[in-house]
Structures are given as C-alpha cells and as structure tokens.
Amino acid sequence: MKYDMKKIRTLGQLKAAGYKSKSVKEEMRDNLIDALKKKHNPFTGIKGFEDSVIPQLQTAILAKHNIILLGLRGQAKTRIARMMTHLLDEYMPVVAFSELNDDPLKPLSRFAKDAIDEDGDSTPIQWVHRSERYTEKLATPDVSVSDLIGDVDPIKAASLKLTYADERVIHYGLIPRSHRGIFVINELPDLQARIQVALFNMLQEGDIQIRGFKLRLPLDIQFVFTANPEDYTNRGSIVTPLKDRIDSQILTHYPKTIEISKEITAQEANISAHQRKHVNIDDLLSILIEEIAFQARQSEFVDQKSGVSARMTISAMENLFSYAERRMLINGEKHTCARLSDLYAVIPSITGKVELVYEGELEGIANVAYFLIGKAIRSEFTHLFPNPEKLKKDKKKENIYAPIISWFGEGNKIDILNEMTQEAYEKTLLSIPGLKGLVEKHVPAASAEQQLLLMEFVLNGLAEFSQLSKNKLDQEMQFKDLVGSMFDVNKPSEDDDEDEQGDDFGFSNN
C-alpha cells in the first residue's frame, strides 16, 4: 500500500492513513508473492540461475528464512543479495532521527520511546528509501563484536552527562542499525569463531548483550550470508550452531553453457561507446573467450577448489576490445576487426584469475594460459571444420588440409604481426594456397571480414592438432611446417602429442 509521504509527516497522520506494521520478512514475502503473480522477475540480470538458484531463493523468502549463499568466487552471490532490496517496499516510515530505523508503531530504542512519550501523535516521522535499508559487511579477522553489535561510548556518556548504567550511552553496531532491513555478511568463514558466536541469539531470539546491559531488542532483520567452500579448509569455518540457525543454504554455480556465459560477459563487460562503434568482435572470438574459462574449470593445472571467476571472461573481453582498438589507433585506421591472434592479448586477464596446483606452478602461469587458449581453439575447431587428425588417418577420404600443409612443407612460413595493418593481414592470409577456398566451402555464409578470421582460425586449429608449427614470439605469431621446425636448432622442439601429454605447449618466446 502506498502512502502520500508529503502529507504524512507525524505519527498521528500515519495512524489516520491506516498504516500497519509489518516485519521485513513479511514485507519481502508479500512483494514476492505479488511479483510471482504478475510474472515479474525481481532478480533481473542474474543469468543462468533461472532453474536452480532463483527458485530456491524465492522459496526461502516465502518461508521467511535467513539465507546463506554458498559457492565459488565469481558466482554472483553478492549481486543476488543486493538485488533482494527490490522486494522491499519503496519507502518505509521511521521515527525521525532514530538510530535504529524505529517503527513509529513499535519503537525499540530509548530515543524513539521517549520521543513518542513526549510528543504523542505529533511525533515527527521520516520516510526511508529501500536502498538505505541494505547493509553489507565483509567478514575479516579484525571484525569485532563492537563493530557488529555495539559498545559503550564514553564520549557520548560524558557529553550527555550520563552514567554507564543508562542505555543511552550505547553506540549501536551495524546489526542493530540494520533494523527493518537486510544485513549481509560476505565471506562468513573469515569471521572469527568468537564473533560468530555473538550472532547466535540475534538470529534466533533477537537478544543482544553489550557490556552487561540487559537489553531485549527484538530486531527485525533479514540476514543473508555468503561463503566460499574453499574457505572452510583454507581460512576458517562456520561454527556448527551458527549454521544450524541459518534456515536455508543455497548453492550457486558457474554458467552451464557457453551461451549463458556469453550473455553474462556481454552484460558485465565495460566497453566504451567508441570501442563498440569502431571495433568488431566476431561471435567466434566471444565463444573462444568463454571456452577458455570452461577449459580452465576442468584443467589439471588449475585448482578447481578455488574456481575460475566469471570476472575472468569479463576482463578478457575488455582486453580484447582494447587490444584491437590499440592496433587501429597505431595504424591510423577508422575501423578494425579483432583477430584470432588477439586472443593472446587477454593473457593478463587469465594469469591473475586462476590459482594453479603444483603441476601448474611447475609449468608457469604464462604457459598454462597459452595452453588454455590452445585447448579452447581445439575444442571449437571441429564445430566448423573437419577433424584434421581423423582426415589424416582415414586414407579413403580426401584430406582437405593437404594443400595447406604441403605449402608449409615446402619451406614457406607466415608471420602475423601484432600491429599489422588490415591490408597486410589480409595479404598474408591470402598468400596461402587453398586456405580461402577451404573457408568458403565450409562456412559459405561468412562475410569478407569473417573469412579472414576463419582463415587464421584454420591455421591455429591445424597447429593445435599438430599439423603445423605455431610459435608465439614477442610481437608476432609464426606458422610454419611442423617437421621442419623440429630440425631448427634455433627453436625448441615441438611435441606431436602436446594435447595428450600436456607438458609442451608448442610456444617459444624470443
């Protein structure tokens, strides 16, 4: 029910308008019921959870539960918690100037009670927007009971000339100040066990104890906690009695499909208007960026308990746009298309977002990043082109890659420079006999710009299937004959079984 906030400025006017008190959980439940009936989704922008997390979350809200969201990093746990404010009423009346968002009909604090006793129906009220009814605290080892619950304030006692026996000397912490709102503790296991114990009664009975004061504050709070399963062993744990008092535990997860992951990246990536106008990112590159994350989440070199955040693909997409834009600016061009070789410019987005196991540390983070990009290319290659290994083994079928491989076998090689102009890039790829025809045959609908990207994709795919040699140098990507490269004393040898062995990534850095 909406009220005329301009006219309702006192307790008497609020009563006359028919206002009735409602707990925050009842408020959220009623608004969710209304949203479900209207087929409205309060959690817009949360993708991939429609059939898993969101139904469980809605069920917990309908049950008026305190909630913990449990999942690896980068799974939108905090975003979900923040979006729960959409289920609050737009505005809420409080006793004016009260510390605890006191309900005018059910005051808690001494200040509010005294104000109503003194002024009665003339007690002034204020209206608080739902955005101000959300409090979030990151759990760290230095968080104290005083921070969360409160403590005696000697300065307040001195300035008001009060004894420590007067409850007005209390400075309330974050939780009491979140009365009639949503309170979130992120990374709950990082909170010291003795601090977690202080939350027991607050969750169940609503009691708080501050420096010997016997206070009964029936706080009205929707508690939401987030935690990473890794934290249970590496940094701390949630004490059992506290877990028992959290009514619903909801498990989050990473996107289950490439398409959903692409939608999340497109939604979250911070791409400027200039970049969107002048830089074209083909869908194939978007797929490959997501595939890198999928490969990382199953790689033997990456710590799966730590997870691979969705922030990796978001940062990678931002880097891909920016790297292509940089080349365009250097070459004085007005428009550019990202290239497959530009994928290696997203390595800084990978190296800072994955935790390696011991085997990965031995290989080095840069080599692991190269390896993940190669695995992504190999995984997507056969969706557009025939498997080179199968064609090579099947003597009955024509090997469509033979002309390309033979051309390199004659001693030819190509260098795709990082800052190569579009004209030079096109000329280099068209110099390879049979490459354009192969692309036209298998992807006939491709535009001229897409054809160039796919031609480079074929070269990379052949390298990943050990048909060509690929070397990532400082300022270029070099392709040449695989066998010839083995006898080049200036380069490290290539391993034909790199995909199976996983210990030679086929790159050299000069």
For each residue, the residues with C-beta under 8 A, 3 or more apart:
1: 18
2: 90
3: 8 14 17 19 91 93
4: 7 8 17
5: 8 91 127
6: 9
7: 4 13
8: 3 4 5 13 14 17 19 93 125
9: 6 13 124 125
10: 13 14 121 122 123 124 125
11: 14 15 95 104 116 119 120 121 122 123 125
12: 15 16 120 121 122
13: 7 8 9 10 16 17
14: 3 8 10 11 17 19 93 104 105 125
15: 11 12 18 19 105 121
16: 12 13
17: 3 4 8 13 14
18: 1 15
19: 3 8 14 15 93 104 105
20: 105
21: 103 105 106
22: 26 27 30
23: 26 27 64 220
24: 27 28 88 133 180 181 182 220 221 222
25: 28 29 61 64 220 222
26: 22 23 29 30 64
27: 22 23 24 30 31 87 88 89
28: 24 25 31 32 61 84 87 88 222
29: 25 26 32 33 61 62 64
30: 22 26 27 33 34
31: 27 28 34 35 42 87 88 89
32: 28 29 35 36 42 58 61 62 87
33: 29 30 36 37 62
34: 30 31 37 38
35: 31 32 38 40 41 42 87
36: 32 33 39 40 58
37: 33 34
38: 34 35
39: 36
40: 35 36
41: 35 44 54
42: 31 32 35 83 84 86 87
43: 46 49 54 57 80 83 86
44: 41 83
45: 79 83 267
46: 43 49 53 54 76 79 80 83
47: 50 255 260 263 264 267
48: 253 254 255 256 257 260 261 264
49: 43 46 52 53 54 76 80 252 253
50: 47 54
51: 54 55
52: 49 55 56 253
53: 46 49 56 57 80 250 251 252 253
54: 41 43 46 49 50 51 57 58
55: 51 52 58 59
56: 52 53 59 60 248 250
57: 43 53 54 60 61 67 80 250
58: 32 36 54 55 61 62
59: 55 56 62 63 248
60: 56 57 63 65 67 247 248 250
61: 25 28 29 32 57 58 64 65 67 84 87
62: 29 32 33 58 59
63: 59 60 247 248
64: 23 25 26 29 61
65: 60 61 247 248
66: 203 222 223 224 225 245 246 247 248
67: 57 60 61 223 224 225 246 247 248 249 250
68: 188 224 225 226 227 238 243 246 248 249 250
69: 77 80 81 224 225 226 227 250 252
70: 226 227 228 229 249 250 251 252
71: 75 77 228 229 251 252 253
72: 75 228 229 230 252 254 306 307 309
73: 228 306 307 309
74: 254 307 308 309 310 311 312
75: 71 72 252 253 254 307 309 310
76: 46 49 79 80 252 310
77: 69 71 80 81 186 226 252
78: 81 82 136 184 186 226
79: 45 46 76 82 83
80: 43 46 49 53 57 69 76 77 83 84 252
81: 69 77 78 84 136 182 184 224 226
82: 78 79 85 134 136 184
83: 42 43 44 45 46 79 80 86
84: 28 42 61 80 81 87 88 134 182 222 224
85: 82 88 130 131 133 134 182
86: 42 43 83 130
87: 27 28 31 32 35 42 61 84
88: 24 27 28 31 84 85 92 130 133 181 182
89: 27 31 92 130
90: 2 129 130
91: 3 5 127 128 129 130
92: 88 89 101 127 128 130 133 180
93: 3 8 14 19 103 104 125 126 127 128
94: 98 101 102 103 104 125 126 127 128 180
95: 11 98 102 103 104 107 111 112 115 116 123 124 125 126
96: 115 123 124 125 126
97: 111 126
98: 94 95 101 102 107 109 111 112 115
99: 109 111 172 176 177
100: 108 109 112 172 176 177 179 217
101: 92 94 98 128 133 177 179 180 181
102: 94 95 98 106 107 108 109 111 112 179
103: 21 93 94 95 106 107 108 180 220
104: 11 14 19 93 94 95 107 112 116 123 125
105: 14 15 19 20 21
106: 21 102 103
107: 95 98 102 103 104 112 113 115 116
108: 100 102 103 112 113 179 217 218 219
109: 98 99 100 102 112 113
110: 113 114 167 168
111: 95 97 98 99 102 114 115 168
112: 95 98 100 102 104 107 108 109 115 116
113: 107 108 109 110 116 117
114: 110 111 117 118
115: 95 96 98 107 111 112 118 119 123
116: 11 95 104 107 112 113 119 120 123
117: 113 114 120
118: 114 115
119: 11 115 116 122 123 124
120: 11 12 116 117 123
121: 10 11 12 15
122: 10 11 12 119
123: 10 11 95 96 104 115 116 119 120
124: 9 10 95 96 119
125: 8 9 10 11 14 93 94 95 96 104
126: 93 94 95 96 97
127: 5 91 92 93 94
128: 91 92 93 94 101 132 133
129: 90 91 132 133
130: 85 86 88 89 90 91 92 133 134
131: 85 134
132: 128 129 181
133: 24 85 88 92 101 128 129 130 178 180 181 182
134: 82 84 85 130 131 181 182 184
135: 174 177 178 181 182 183 184
136: 78 81 82 183 184 186
137: 143 147 148 174 183 184 185 186
138: 185 186 187
139: 143 185 186 187 188 189 190 191
140: 143 190 191
141: 190 192
142:
143: 137 139 140 147 148 191 192 195
144: 147 148 195
145: 148 149 151 173 195 198
146: 149 150 151 173
147: 137 143 144 173 174
148: 137 143 144 145 173 174 175 195 198 199
149: 145 146 172 173 175 176 198 202 208 209 210
150: 146 170 171 172 173 176 208 210
151: 145 146 170 171 173 210 211
152: 157 164 169 170 171 210 211
153: 156 157 169 170 171
154: 157 158 169
155: 158 159
156: 153 159 160 162 168 169 171
157: 152 153 154 160 161 162 163 164 166 169
158: 154 155 161
159: 155 156
160: 156 157 168 169
161: 157 158
162: 156 157 166 168 169
163: 157 166 169
164: 152 157 169 211
165:
166: 157 162 163 169
167: 110 170 213 215
168: 110 111 156 160 162
169: 152 153 154 156 157 160 162 163 164 166
170: 150 151 152 153 167 210 211 213
171: 150 151 152 153 156
172: 99 100 149 150 176 177
173: 145 146 147 148 149 150 151 176 177
174: 135 137 147 148 177 178 183
175: 148 149 178 183 202 208 219 221
176: 99 100 149 150 172 173 179 208 217 219
177: 99 100 101 135 172 173 174
178: 133 135 174 175 181 182 183 219 221
179: 100 101 102 108 176 217 219 220 221
180: 24 92 94 101 103 133 220 221
181: 24 88 101 132 133 134 135 178 221 222
182: 24 81 84 85 88 133 134 135 178 221 222 224
183: 135 136 137 174 175 178 221 222 223 224
184: 78 81 82 134 135 136 137 223 224 225 226
185: 137 138 139 188 191 223 224 225 226
186: 77 78 136 137 138 139 225 226
187: 138 139 190 191 226 227 228 231
188: 68 139 185 191 196 225 226 227 238
189: 139 227 228 231 232 235 236 237 238
190: 139 140 141 187 231 235 236
191: 139 140 143 185 187 188 195 196 236
192: 141 143 195 196 236
193: 196 197 236 237 239
194: 197 198
195: 143 144 145 148 191 192 198 199
196: 188 191 192 193 199 238 239 242
197: 193 194 200 239 241 242
198: 145 148 149 194 195 202
199: 148 195 196 202 203 242 245
200: 197 203 204 241 242 245
201: 204 205 206 207 208 209
202: 149 175 198 199 205 206 207 208 219 221
203: 66 199 200 223 242 245 246
204: 200 201 245
205: 201 202
206: 201 202 216 217 218 219
207: 201 202 215 216 217
208: 149 150 175 176 201 202 215 217 219
209: 149 201 212 213 214 215
210: 149 150 151 152 170 213 215
211: 151 152 164 170
212: 209
213: 167 170 209 210
214: 209
215: 167 207 208 209 210
216: 206 207
217: 100 108 176 179 206 207 208
218: 108 206
219: 108 175 176 178 179 202 206 208
220: 23 24 25 103 179 180
221: 24 175 178 179 180 181 182 183 202
222: 24 25 28 66 84 181 182 183
223: 66 67 183 184 185 203 246
224: 66 67 68 69 81 84 182 183 184 185
225: 66 67 68 69 184 185 186 188 246
226: 68 69 70 77 78 81 184 185 186 187 188
227: 68 69 70 187 188 189 231 232 238
228: 70 71 72 73 187 189 231 307
229: 70 71 72 232 305
230: 72 233 234 305 306 307
231: 187 189 190 227 228 234 235 236 237
232: 189 227 229 236 237 238
233: 230
234: 230 231
235: 189 190 231
236: 189 190 191 192 193 231 232
237: 189 193 231 232
238: 68 188 189 196 227 232 242 243
239: 193 196 197 242 243
240: 243 244
241: 197 200 244 245
242: 196 197 199 200 203 238 239 245 246
243: 68 238 239 240 246 249
244: 240 241
245: 66 199 200 203 204 241 242
246: 66 67 68 203 223 225 242 243 249
247: 60 63 65 66 67
248: 56 59 60 63 65 66 67 68
249: 67 68 70 243 246
250: 53 56 57 60 67 68 69 70
251: 53 70 71
252: 49 53 69 70 71 72 75 76 77 80
253: 48 49 52 53 71 75 256
254: 48 72 74 75 261 293 297 307 308 310
255: 47 48 258 260 261 264 290 310
256: 48 253 260
257: 48 260 261
258: 255 261 262 287 290 291 294
259: 262 263
260: 47 48 255 256 257 263 264
261: 48 254 255 257 258 264 265 290 293 294 310 313
262: 258 259 265 266 286 287 290
263: 47 259 260 266 267
264: 47 48 255 260 261 267 268 310 313 314
265: 261 262 268 269 286 289 290 310 313 314 317
266: 262 263 269 286 317
267: 45 47 263 264
268: 264 265 310 314
269: 265 266 314 317 318 321
270: 318
271: 275 276 317 318 321
272: 275 276
273: 276 277
274: 277 278 325
275: 271 272 278 279 321 322 325
276: 271 272 273 279
277: 273 274
278: 274 275 325 328 334 335 336
279: 275 276 321 324 325 328 335 336 337 338
280: 335 336 337 338 449
281: 285 286 317 320 321 324 337 338
282: 285 286 337 338 449 450 453
283: 286 287
284: 287 288 380 450 453 454 457
285: 281 282 288 289 320 338 340 342 343 453
286: 262 265 266 281 282 283 289 290 317
287: 258 262 283 284 290 291 380
288: 284 285 291 292 340 343 373 376 377 380
289: 265 285 286 292 293 313 316 317 320 343 346
290: 255 258 261 262 265 286 287 293 294 313
291: 258 287 288 294 295 375 376 379 380
292: 288 289 295 296 312 313 316 346 350 372 373 375 376
293: 254 261 289 290 296 297 308 310 312 313
294: 258 261 290 291 297 298 376
295: 291 292 298 299 372 375 376 379
296: 292 293 299 302 308 312 350 354 372
297: 254 293 294 302 304 307 308
298: 294 295 304
299: 295 296 302 360 368 371 372 375
300: 357 359 360 502
301: 356 357 359 360 363 368 371 502
302: 296 297 299 306 308 354 355 356 357 360 368
303: 306 354 355 356 357 360
304: 297 298 307
305: 229 230
306: 72 73 230 302 303 354 355
307: 72 73 74 75 228 230 254 297 304
308: 74 254 293 296 297 302 312 353 354
309: 72 73 74 75 312 353
310: 74 75 76 254 255 261 264 265 268 293 313 314
311: 74 314 315 353
312: 74 292 293 296 308 309 315 316 349 350 353 354
313: 261 264 265 289 290 292 293 310 316 317
314: 264 265 268 269 310 311 317 318
315: 311 312 318 319 346 349 353
316: 289 292 312 313 319 320 346 349 350
317: 265 266 269 271 281 286 289 313 314 320 321 346
318: 269 270 271 314 315 321 322 349
319: 315 316 322 323 345 346 348 349
320: 281 285 289 316 317 323 324 338 342 343 345 346
321: 269 271 275 279 281 317 318 324 325 338
322: 275 318 319 325 326
323: 319 320 326 327 338 342 345 346
324: 279 281 320 321 327 328 336 337 338 339 342
325: 274 275 278 279 321 322 328 329 336
326: 322 323 329 330
327: 323 324 330 331 333 336 342 418 419 420
328: 278 279 324 325 331 333 334 335 336
329: 325 326 332
330: 326 327 419
331: 327 328 419 421 422
332: 329
333: 327 328 336 421 422
334: 278 328
335: 278 279 280 328
336: 278 279 280 324 325 327 328 333 422
337: 279 280 281 282 324 422 449 452 453
338: 279 280 281 282 285 320 321 323 324 342 453
339: 324 342 416 425 452 453 456
340: 285 288 343 377 453 456 457 460
341: 344 416 418 456 477
342: 285 320 323 324 327 338 339 345 346
343: 285 288 289 320 340 346 373
344: 341 347 370 373 472 477
345: 319 320 323 342 348 418
346: 289 292 315 316 317 319 320 323 342 343 349 350
347: 344 350 351 366 369 370 373
348: 319 345 351 352
349: 312 315 316 318 319 346 352 353
350: 292 296 312 316 346 347 353 354 369 372
351: 347 348 354 365 366 369
352: 348 349
353: 308 309 311 312 315 349 350
354: 296 302 303 306 308 312 350 351 365 368
355: 302 303 306
356: 301 302 303 359 360 361 365 368
357: 300 301 302 303 360 361
358: 361 362
359: 300 301 356 362 363
360: 299 300 301 302 303 356 357 363 365 368
361: 356 357 358 364
362: 358 359
363: 301 359 360 367 368 371 503 505
364: 361 367 368
365: 351 354 356 360 368 369
366: 347 351 369 370
367: 363 364 370 371 505 507
368: 299 301 302 354 356 360 363 364 365 371 372
369: 347 350 351 365 366 372 373
370: 344 347 366 367 373 374 472 505 507
371: 299 301 363 367 368 374 375 502 505
372: 292 295 296 299 350 368 369 375 376
373: 288 292 343 344 347 369 370 376 377
374: 370 371 377 378 463 464 498 505 506
375: 291 292 295 299 371 372 378 379 464 499
376: 288 291 292 294 295 372 373 379 380
377: 288 340 373 374 380 381 457 460 461 464
378: 374 375 381 461 464 465 499
379: 291 295 375 376 382
380: 284 287 288 291 376 377 383 384
381: 377 378 384 385 387 457 460 461 464 465
382: 379 385 386 387
383: 380
384: 380 381 442 443 454 457
385: 381 382 438 442 458 461
386: 382 390 391 400 442
387: 381 382 390 391 465
388: 391 392 401 461 462 465 467
389: 392 393 465 466
390: 386 387 393 394
391: 386 387 388 394 397 398 399 400 401
392: 388 389 399 467
393: 389 390
394: 390 391 397
395:
396:
397: 391 394
398: 391 402
399: 391 392 402
400: 386 391 438 441
401: 388 391 404 405 438 458 462 467
402: 398 399 405 406
403: 406 407 433 434
404: 401 407 408 432 433 434 435 438 458 459 462
405: 401 402 408 409 462 467 468 481
406: 402 403 409 410
407: 403 404 410 412 432 433 434
408: 404 405 412 413 468 479 480 481 482 484
409: 405 406 481 483 484
410: 406 407 481
411: 481 484
412: 407 408 432 480 481
413: 408 478 479 480 481
414: 428 429 431 432 459 478 479 480
415: 428 476 477 478
416: 339 341 420 425 428 456 476 477 478 479
417: 420 424 475 476
418: 327 341 345 475 476
419: 327 330 331 475
420: 327 416 417 424 425 428
421: 331 333 424 425
422: 331 333 336 337 425 426
423: 426 427
424: 417 420 421 427 428
425: 339 416 420 421 422 428 429 452
426: 422 423 429 430 452
427: 423 424 430 431
428: 414 415 416 420 424 425 431
429: 414 425 426 432 435 436 452 455 456
430: 426 427 435 436
431: 414 427 428
432: 404 407 412 414 429 435 455 459
433: 403 404 407
434: 403 404 407 437 438
435: 404 429 430 432 438 439 455 458 459
436: 429 430 439 440 451 455
437: 434 440 441
438: 385 400 401 404 434 435 441 442 458
439: 435 436 442 443 446 451 454 455 458
440: 436 437 443 444 446 451
441: 400 437 438 444
442: 384 385 386 438 439
443: 384 439 440 446 450 451 454
444: 440 441
445:
446: 439 440 443 450 451 454
447: 450 451
448: 451 452
449: 280 282 337 452 453
450: 282 284 443 446 447 453 454
451: 436 439 440 443 446 447 448 454 455
452: 337 339 425 426 429 448 449 455 456
453: 282 284 285 337 338 339 340 449 450 456 457
454: 284 384 439 443 446 450 451 457 458
455: 429 432 435 436 439 451 452 458 459
456: 339 340 341 416 429 452 453 459 460
457: 284 340 377 381 384 453 454 460 461
458: 385 401 404 435 438 439 454 455 461 462
459: 404 414 432 435 455 456 462 463 468 470 479
460: 340 377 381 456 457 463 464 470
461: 377 378 381 385 388 457 458 464 465
462: 388 401 404 405 458 459 465 467 468
463: 374 459 460 466 467 468 469 470 479 506
464: 374 375 377 378 381 460 461 470 499
465: 378 381 387 388 389 461 462 499
466: 389 463 482 494 496 497 498 499
467: 388 392 401 405 462 463 482
468: 405 408 459 462 463 479 480 481 482
469: 463 479 480 481 482 484 485 494 506
470: 459 460 463 464 477 478 479 506 507
471: 477 478 480 485 491 506 507 508
472: 344 370 477 507 508 509
473: 476 477 478 508 509 510
474: 509 510
475: 417 418 419
476: 415 416 417 418 473
477: 341 344 415 416 470 471 472 473
478: 413 414 415 416 470 471 473
479: 408 413 414 416 459 463 468 469 470
480: 408 412 413 414 468 469 471 484 485
481: 405 408 409 410 411 412 413 468 469 484 485
482: 408 466 467 468 469 485 486 494 496
483: 409 486 487
484: 408 409 411 469 480 481 487 488
485: 469 471 480 481 482 488 491 493 494
486: 482 483 493 494
487: 483 484
488: 484 485 491
489:
490:
491: 471 485 488 508
492: 508
493: 485 486
494: 466 469 482 485 486 498 504 506
495: 498 501 503 504 506
496: 466 482
497: 466 500 501
498: 374 466 494 495 501 502 503 504 505 506
499: 375 378 464 465 466 502
500: 497
501: 495 497 498 504
502: 300 301 371 498 499
503: 363 495 498
504: 494 495 498 501
505: 363 367 370 371 374 498
506: 374 463 469 470 471 494 495 498
507: 367 370 470 471 472
508: 471 472 473 491 492
509: 472 473 474
510: 473 474
